[in-house]
Amino acid sequence: MTTGDLIMIWADNRALSIFIWLVLIITILYFARPAAHGVIRSFARLLRNNARLAARSLYQLEERAKQRNRAVVLGDGRDITERNIEREFHRVSTIVGRDLAGFPALERQLRQQITCIEEDYRDAIEIPPMPPEWHTAVEAVAKIPPNGDPGYVRVLSEINRVFKKSSENALNEFRSAATDRHNTLLRMIPFWRGVDSALERVEKKIESLEERSKTIDKQFATYLQIVAQTDRAERLLSTSAVTQFFISGLVMVIAVLGAFINFQLIALPMSEMVGGNSYLFFSKGFALKTADIAALVIISVELAMGLFFMEALGITRLFPVIRGMDDKLRRRMLWVTLSILFTLACVESALAYMRDLLAADRAALAQQLSGLEVVTPAFRWIPSVGQMVLGFILPFALVFVAIPLESFIHSSRSVFGASYEASLRLMIFVVRVFGNMAAQLGFILTHIYDAIIFVPLRIEQMLSNRRSGRQYADTEEVPVIVAERIPLVASEIIPEVKPSTKSATKSRRAVVDSQPSEVAYNFEAAGELKK
Amino acid sequence: MKTSWQWMAAFAALTIAACTSGNPNSKAVVLLLDTSGTYTTELGHAQRIVNYLLGTLEAGDSFAVARINSESFTEKNIIVHATFDSRPSTTNAQKRTVLDTTQQFIEATAKGSAYTDITGGVLQALEYVREANAAQKIVLLFSDLQEDLQKRQIREFPIDFNGVRVIAVNVTKLRSDNIDPRDFQERQDYWKQRVISGGGQWQVINDLERLQSALL
């Protein structure tokens, strides 16, 4: 039986038949209304409650991820700060060991200088002998004008002469003493300068120590914040991790390009060593040339040696085993890795030269096959030398990949953790939106249901109005509420529940976290309806 | 301890050896040169094909140049053959040898053979490409496809072309084709039917520029 036949089951007239079908369906829907509404409500509630549960689980997961990220960020930050403080202390120790070890000698030198200065100073303050006290009396006698007695004149002349001579002698002595004092003071200048320069040196060293101590103070303040697990410290470290992630990622890309160039240098000549038609099958349809794999192995070994080298130097901290070795063993490892690197660099250089020869041979053959005369280009040696040098340098250059690699690994933990946290947050949002949409859909579906059967509902309403009007006439009382007899959609779906102040003040997250309950659902539904 | 290390090394070597193999796209190519009658004048074009093939074939590929004359089903007709070494330098040296030998042959071939035993040549080529055990087996037929057998020669029998691509190159038109062009088409159809019924693939390339895409 087709659909057309089914429609025409009641009458030959299609319109009439459809009408009968509609009446039948609407009647069935009208009588099934409470059950249908219940099903729709239950289904909407089911979806909403499940979404709420899912959101709650995701929220817990997010919380765990957040805690884990916080621990990772703070742990990394603490590690880095500890390393920085350790390095600063090491520098201070170096300064103290290098500079303050010379302090006794400097002090001795200063003391000697100061002693010399003191002696010179003492010499300088010695005042030359002044003319004797009787000099004034003699001067007064010598100045008496000679008048009369020749003997008296002669005595006075003699006194005058002796006095002048005495004055001259005194003056000369004074000059000589002044010259000596000047000379002594002149001799003091280099000592002063020596003292000055020694003190300047001391000042510089003290300043350097002061700067270091300031840096240590800063680092220590950061360290204290990290230990205290403050939000500020976490925020700063997260920002720093993201920056580190991108910078180290950029350097890693550059390193990969370098490794690619290295690979190109040695892949072709490797086929001369391991064969050009040997392939390694990983799966059906995926095979790699053994020569390419051999080249990759060499580059990988170089990278590994670079990592060990940096680790042995103490620059990176990727392998706790190497870090935990004693200094002698670590130094030995340093030399071993360096030797291997040097050997590999030499091998690469030779391979690069062979590559150049092979490329030249291939070019010559191609010229020959195309019927051209084989011509050797001028300055053929330049690319040869260039390739050899490149082949030698690249392995050593790749050693430094260890530094950005370490940063990348450490920062990627924080960055990926943050991304995971963000994705969880997004999922929570999506699930919550879905739950709310499911609840709204329940309302919409019940409205649609009532809209379909609006005719019997209207009739029912009219009948109940009439009945209540009659009742009013009998009892002279105002009818209570129409909605009680002719159930409106809203009053049916949402039982009146007084919203408590506690639940009204709940945050959105708290609503999500709370156990799904009928009350909460109805309360929110009432809120939605009011809107 | 040492023994365990040796065992581990042996196991690793065996694992790698089990996974390694030759080139999965290796080729075995035979170029059959028709040296009969007036077709000898076309041999200059054959040199271009040889040059092109030498330029494209790689280490591990096999290549042979054979001639078609009155009695072609013989190893003597193979002018030069080589399976290119895995080392690029040796491969280049082998290619130079093939190139020189082919050049000398073409320069030395001035007079054409009395008969044209194409089937014999094809059989010889099939034998070679199968022995090479390559992934792609290709027979290049540099001929006008006009077979002219001696009376005692028996060549009318089915040939197994399974897994072999036969590419007819530079199929020139004979003087008689100008009188009745159907002969030209019939010759091609005859060989096409023979190859396909034998389980092979047939292709005709008269423009040598298109040979590159055909050999990919």
HADDOCK unambig.tbl for C-alpha pairs under 7 A between the chains (distance, minus, plus):
assign (segid A and resid 271 and name CA) (segid B and resid 87 and name CA) 6.19 0.50 0.50
assign (segid A and resid 272 and name CA) (segid B and resid 87 and name CA) 4.55 0.50 0.50
assign (segid A and resid 272 and name CA) (segid B and resid 88 and name CA) 6.09 0.50 0.50
assign (segid A and resid 275 and name CA) (segid B and resid 86 and name CA) 4.55 0.50 0.50
assign (segid A and resid 275 and name CA) (segid B and resid 87 and name CA) 5.41 0.50 0.50
assign (segid A and resid 276 and name CA) (segid B and resid 59 and name CA) 6.02 0.50 0.50
assign (segid A and resid 276 and name CA) (segid B and resid 86 and name CA) 4.57 0.50 0.50
assign (segid A and resid 276 and name CA) (segid B and resid 87 and name CA) 5.85 0.50 0.50
assign (segid A and resid 276 and name CA) (segid B and resid 88 and name CA) 6.93 0.50 0.50
assign (segid A and resid 277 and name CA) (segid B and resid 22 and name CA) 5.48 0.50 0.50
assign (segid A and resid 277 and name CA) (segid B and resid 23 and name CA) 5.14 0.50 0.50
assign (segid A and resid 277 and name CA) (segid B and resid 59 and name CA) 5.68 0.50 0.50
assign (segid A and resid 277 and name CA) (segid B and resid 60 and name CA) 5.47 0.50 0.50
assign (segid A and resid 277 and name CA) (segid B and resid 86 and name CA) 5.37 0.50 0.50
assign (segid A and resid 278 and name CA) (segid B and resid 20 and name CA) 6.67 0.50 0.50
assign (segid A and resid 278 and name CA) (segid B and resid 21 and name CA) 5.71 0.50 0.50
assign (segid A and resid 278 and name CA) (segid B and resid 22 and name CA) 4.74 0.50 0.50
assign (segid A and resid 278 and name CA) (segid B and resid 23 and name CA) 6.11 0.50 0.50
assign (segid A and resid 279 and name CA) (segid B and resid 20 and name CA) 5.39 0.50 0.50
assign (segid A and resid 279 and name CA) (segid B and resid 21 and name CA) 5.27 0.50 0.50
assign (segid A and resid 279 and name CA) (segid B and resid 22 and name CA) 5.69 0.50 0.50
assign (segid A and resid 279 and name CA) (segid B and resid 23 and name CA) 6.08 0.50 0.50
assign (segid A and resid 280 and name CA) (segid B and resid 19 and name CA) 5.68 0.50 0.50
assign (segid A and resid 280 and name CA) (segid B and resid 20 and name CA) 4.36 0.50 0.50
assign (segid A and resid 280 and name CA) (segid B and resid 21 and name CA) 6.43 0.50 0.50
assign (segid A and resid 281 and name CA) (segid B and resid 19 and name CA) 5.45 0.50 0.50
assign (segid A and resid 281 and name CA) (segid B and resid 20 and name CA) 6.08 0.50 0.50
assign (segid A and resid 358 and name CA) (segid B and resid 89 and name CA) 6.52 0.50 0.50
assign (segid A and resid 362 and name CA) (segid B and resid 92 and name CA) 6.94 0.50 0.50
assign (segid A and resid 365 and name CA) (segid B and resid 92 and name CA) 6.97 0.50 0.50
assign (segid A and resid 366 and name CA) (segid B and resid 55 and name CA) 6.66 0.50 0.50
assign (segid A and resid 369 and name CA) (segid B and resid 51 and name CA) 5.06 0.50 0.50
assign (segid A and resid 370 and name CA) (segid B and resid 51 and name CA) 6.93 0.50 0.50
